[in-house]
Amino acid sequence: MKKIFLSIAVLALALSSCEDFLTKEPPMDQSDELALSTFDGIDGATAGNYRAVISWYGSTFPLTFDVMCGNGMVGPVNTGRMRSEPAWNYSSTNTLGLWSAAYNAILGCNKVLSAIEAGDFSRDGVTDEQINNVKAENLFLRALAYFDLVRAYAQPYGYIKANGITGIEALGVPLVLVDDLSLRPARNTVAEVYEQLIIPDLQEAERLMSPSYVRAGVKDMVATVTTPVIQALMARVYLTHEDWQLAADYANKVIRNGRFRLLSGTNYVNMWNGSVDVAPQSGSEVIFEVYVSQSDGSSSDLGDYLTAPEAAGGAGYGDVRVSNDLIALYDANDVRLTNLTKTNPQYPGYRWSTKYPGKNGQLAYNNVPVIRISEMYLIRAEALYQGASLSGLGNGLDDLNQVATSRGAEAYSQINIENLFNERRKEFLFEGHVYFDMKRLQLSLTRTDYDLDPLTKDIPFPSYRWAFPIPENDILNNRNMVQNPGYQSK
């Protein structure tokens, strides 16, 4: 495996699209080395790595992709934000801010994993099981960060594989983080990112973690890595990697686990405003989420951007409305339309989402779901449709309809890619899935509800635009880093 861990202290960088993250040379932090000299320090650093993930999931990361791909559109009372995203107006100096945020999390995980591997910390009263659980958490968080990076900054795995693509267009993101800071990491291929890190990290995390483990002291039971969380991400990864049988197997493990269940009607709607308990013991829809709380110093932009302007005493900006293209896909009795969107009489013809209503009337604080049980049903459905087999299950139609009918929608009469994609599109509105679904399914973007420059309305697939540009500073300061085709560094 081509990995050498970088032992530098970088635990809190702001989310910045222009940060030359992989080419900075920060000094060693002796206090950090001291903190990792005990298991309590390692455990505390792991908690910090969870917080690093909030820096993109708690920001506009989920919202950006829905606005880009036609689920959301600029609202009639827009404050000037989210106008470049629907036009895919990206360059090396204006790119997705994920790069530095995800590598910040990766380096934090690498520090903990290196400390565990070195074994120089005090083990007084610490069991191998405790160490393995913490190691598994960091392996999961690192795999999640790399998975998001390679999906955003590279062309999709299936497209590269099916077309035998090599060269720059087959490149993913750098895996090599070396101790010698005079060197600069080159980009690994997309296949290497999956097969040398993401998949092995998740396999090892699943092997190491105790099935009963839940991180001590957490306020939110589904905001910590557990065995079903690892297995759920493995299902998503295997689907993206086009390992249909493994995708079906792992989605099936999570569904059969029994800790998570599809909610229906008002129970599903109330899950979003916090009036239904989402803890696993009550039968959670949410498998894994990032926990956002004012007391923890974290916040989320989603409520402010999405909430209709009259809500919460006028606190919502209403920058992004639900697109009419998406609204047209919902059945009339679908609670995702009738109860999770709302109108404003001042702006007839528009709807806003109510998925992120805030906590205690404060729109800036919303837990953000990363993986939900409905995704496992839809992954299993798609994998079965693509040729996987599971005893007692057919071609995936029943799974597809389990999700649709639980939301009050009519059952589908057949399973195909169009129906699978449309159901995912309706189910995961403003959760950031649609862009990645379109990429892996190699679907072109066509929009009717679009009032910006008509030249930017539709985005064909394939196109260089389905891979975000690498931040300019990382290109200028690293002779081994190459830019994605179609973007020019100035």
N, C-alpha and C positions, 0 to 999 in steps of 0.2 A: 504494500500500500504506500503510495507516494504522499506521505505526510510527515512534516517535521514541525513540531509545535514551537510557536514563538513565545518566549517568556518575557513579556513586557507588561507593564501595568497600564491598561487602558480600560477603565471601568465605567466612565460616564462621559460620552461624547454626545453633543446635540445632533439631532437629525438634520443633516445638511447635504444638499445635493452636490455641493462643490468641494467637499472635503477630500483631500488627497490621502485617504485613510491608510492605504497599504504602503504608502511611501513615506509616512512620517517616521521620525526617529525619536520617540519620547524617551526620557531617561528612565533608568530602573527606579522603582519605588521600593525602598527598603522596608517601609511599613507594610507593604503588600506581602512581601516575602515573610515577614514576621506573622502576619495574619493567617497565612496558609501553613503555619508550623503546627497548628492544632486542628483536630477534627472539627471543633466548634467553629474555627475560622473558615475551614473549607465549607462547612455547612452554611455559614453566613454568606460566603461568596456565592454559593449556589443560589441562595435566595436573591442576591443581587442580579444574577444572570436571568432570573425570571423577569425582573424589572426591566432589564435591557430589552426584552421582547415587547414590552408595553410601548417602547419608543416608536415602533412602527404599527403594531396592531391598534394601539390606543390613539394613533394619529389619523391621518387621512388615507392610510394605506388601503383599507377595505373600500372606502368610498370612491377613491380615484378610479379604480378599475370598472366600477359600475357606471360611472359618468363617461368613461372612455367608450364603453361598449353598448350604450343605448338603453341601459336600465334607468339611468337618471339623466336629467337635463337641467340646464340653467333655469332657475326660477324667475318669475316676473318681478320679484323684489330683490334680485341678486345684488349683493354688496360689492361685486367685482371679483369675487373669488370663484374658483372652479370654471373659468372661462377658457383657459388654455387646454385643460384636460380633455374635453369632448372633441377638440380639434386636433388632438395628438400632437400638440405643438411642443416637441421635445428636441433638445440639442445637447451637446456635451456640457454646456454651461447651464442648462435648464433640464435636468433629468430627475428621475425618481429618487427620492431621498433615502431609499432603502439601503443603498450600498454601505454607507458608513455605519448606519444603525445595526445592520445585520453583522458586519464584521466586528463591531464593538461587542456584540453578544458572543460571537465565535471566539474572540480572543479571551473573553472572560471565561468561557467554558474550557478553552485550552489551558488556561492557567490552573484551573481546578484539576483537570484531568492529568496535567503534568505533575502536580503536587501529589496526587494519589499514586501515580505511577512511580514516582521517586520514593514514596513511602517514608519520607523523613519527618512526618508529623507525629505528634504524640498520640498513641493509641490507647491510653489509659481508659478502661471501661468501654471501649468501642469494639463492636463486633464486626466480623467480616460482612455480615448481612447489611449493617448500617452503611459501611463503606461502599458496598456494591450498589445499594439503592441510590446514594448520592452520585456515584459514577454514572448510573443509568440516566438520572435526570439530566446531567450535563451532556451526555451523548445524544439524548433526545433533543434538547434545546439547540445543540450545534447542528444536528441534522435538519431541524425545522428551519433554521436560519439559512443553511446552504440550499435547501429545497426552494425557499422563497427567492433566493438570489438567482439560482439557475433558471427558474421559471420566468423571471422578470428580464434578465439581461442576456438571454440566449434564445435561439429558435427552439421549438419544441422537439423533444426527443424522438417522437414517432415520425415526424417529418424528416428529420435528419437521417434516421435509420432507413425509412422506406425509400428515400431517394439516393442513398449512398453518398451523402454530402460529406465532403472533407474540407480542410482549409479553415479560413477564418469563420465561415458561416457555421461550422460545427463546434465552435469554441463556447465554453461555458464561463465559469468564474475560477479564479485562482484557489487551489487547495493547499499549495505549499507555503507555509508560514515559517520562515527560517530564522535561526538565531543570529546569523550574520546579517546585520542590517545594511551592509554595503551591497547585498544582493537584492534583486527585485523579483517578485513572483510573477511568473507567466500564467496565462489562463490555461486551465485544463480543458479538455473536451467535455461536452455535455455528458457523453457516456461515462467518462472517468468520474465526473462529479457524482453521478448516481452510483456507479459500481465500485468506486474506491472509497467513498465516504458515506453518502446518505444511507444507502441500503445496509452496509456493514455496521454503521453506528446504530441503526435501529434494531438490527438483529441482535447485536451485543447488548443493547439496552433491554430488550425483551428477555434475553437470557439471564441477565444479572438481577433484574428487579423482582423483589418479592411480590407475589400476587396480592398480598394484603397491605402493601405499603401505601401510606398516605402521608405526605409531609406534615410534620408536627407543627401545630400552632397556626395553621392557615385559617383565614377567615372565610374562605370560599372553597368548598370541597372539590369543586370542578376546576379550580385554577391551579391545580398541582398535577404533576406528571405521575400517572399510575400505569399499571400494566395495560388496561384497556385503552388508555390514551395513546400509548406507544403503538398498540395494534391498530388503532384507528388511523393514525398517521401512516402506518405501513400500508393499509388498504389504499389510501389516497396516493401514496408514492407508487405502489405497484400498478395502479390504474394508469397513472401518468407514464410509467415505464412500459406499459402495455404487456405486463405479466398478468394476463386475465385470470388465470386460475388462482394465483396467489392473492390477487385483489379480491376475488370472491371469497377465498378462504378466510382472509383476515377481516373483511367486513362481516362475514358470518360469525366469526369468533366474538366480535363486539356485540352484535345483535343477540346472540345466544347467551351472552354473559348475564343478562337479566337486570343489570344495574341501570339500564337506560331504556326509555320507551317513548314511542310517538305519543304526543298529546293531541287532543282534538278540540275543536270548537273554542269555547271561551277559555279553557285551560291553556291552550296553546297561546292564545292572545295575551292572557294574563301573565304568562311566563316572561314576556318582554317588559312588563312594568313592575315585576318583582313581587306580585301578589300571589304567585304560585311558587312554592319551594322547588328549586332546581337541584337540590342536593341528591346524590346518587341513591341514598336510602329511600327517597320518595319516588323514584322513577324519573330520572332527569332526561330531558331532551338534549341538554348540553353535555357533551363529553369533556371538552376542554375549552376554557376561556381565559382571557387575561382580566385580572381583577383591578378595577380602577376605583380609587377612593381618595377623597380630599384629605383624610387623615394620613394617608400614605404619601401625599405629595404628588400623586399622579392624576392625570385628567385625560379626557377624550374629546376630540373635536366633533364627533359624529352628531351628537344631539343638537349643537348650535347650527351646524350646516344644514341639517335635514328637517328640523322641526318647523312647522308652519308658523308664520310670523306672529299670529295672535296667541300662540300657546305660551304657557308659563309667564303670563304677564307681559307678553311681547318680547320675551328673551330670545326666541328662536329667530335666526336670520332668514331661514327659508331659501338659502342659496341654491339648493338642489331639490327639485321636485321629482316625483316618479314620472317617467316618460310615458306618453300616451301609447307608444309602441308596446311597452310592457303591459300597460293596463288592458290593452285589447286582447291579451293572451289569457287573462283571468276569466273563469266562469263567474256568473253573476252572484252565486252564493259562496264563493271562495272567501274564507275569513281573512286570508292574506290581503285581499282587496277591501272587503267591507269593514274590517275591524282593525287593520294595521296600516291603513292610509286614511287621510282625512282631507276634506276640502276647506276652502276659505271663501266665504261669500263675496269678499272684495275682489277675488280673482277667479271668476267662474271658468271651468274647463281645466283646472289644474288640481292635482292631488299631491300631498306630501306624506312621507312615511312617518309612522309613529313607533318604529322599532326601537328607538333609542330615546326614551322619555326622560332620562336622567334619574338621579336619586334624590329624594326629599325635595323635589322641585328644582333641582340644580342640573341644568342640561349638560354641564361640562363633565359629569361623572356617570359613565355608563360602563358596565362590564361588557366586553366585546367577545362574542363566541368565535372560536377558531375552528372547532369541529363539533358537529351535532349528529344525533343518531339518524336523522333523516338522510344525511349524506351516506351513511353506511347502507341503507336500503337502496339508494340510487346507485351507489358504487356496485353493490351486489347485482342489481338489475342490469347495469351496463356490462359488467363482466360476463354474466350469464348470456346476455345477448351476443356478446363477442365470441362465445364458444366455451366458456368455463362450464363446469357441471358440478352440482351439489345434489346429494341424494334428497329426493322429495321436492325439489324445486324445479320449475320449468325453465322458460326462456327469459325470465326476469319481469314479465308483465305483472305478475302479482305484487312484486316489490314496488314497481312503479306506481301501481294503483293504491298500495298501502299508504304512500305519502299523499297522493292526490286526494283520495277520499277522506283521509283524516283532516284535511283542510276544508272539506265541504265542496270540493270540486268533483265533477263527473269523472267516472272511471274511463280510462283509455281503452279503445277496442283493439289496439295493436301496439307492439313495442318496436320502435325504430329510433335512429339517432335523433331525428327531429323532435320526437316526443320526449326522449330522455333529456335533451338539451333544454327544451322549453320548460320542463318541470323543474329542472335545476335552476333555471333562470328565475322562475317565479318564487321558488322556495328560498333562495339565498340572496334575495334583493338586499343590496347594500352590505353584504358580508364579504364581498371581494372575490367571488368565485368566477363570475361570468367571463372575464378576460382570459383566465387560465383554461376554462372549459373551451372557449373558442379556439385557443391556440392548439390544445392537444387534439381537438376534433378537426382542426384545419378548416375552420369556417370563416368565410369573409363577413365583414361587418357591413350591414346595410341598414340605413335609418330613414324613416319618414318624418318623425318628430324631431326636427333639427332646424334651428333658426339662426345658425352661425354661417360662416362662409361656405357656400355650397361646394366649393372645391375640396373641402375637408370632411364632407358628410359621410362618405363611404370609404372603408379601408379594405382592400382585397387581401386575401390570403392565397399564395404566399406574398410576403412583402418584407423588406428590411425593417419596416416599422413595428413588427411584432417582437422585436428585441430592443429594449431600452438602450440608449447610449451610455457607455461607461463615463463617469465624471471626468471632465477635462484634466484636472490636476493629476489624476492617476495616470493619464496617458502621457502628459508632459514630463512627469517626474519619474517615470519608469520605462526604461528603454525596452523592456521585455513585454510591456502591456500593449496590446493592439486594440484599436477601436472597432466596434461593430460596423459592418458595411452600411453605407448610407449616411453616416455622420462624420462631420469634419471637425477636428479640434482646431481652434484658432491659435 
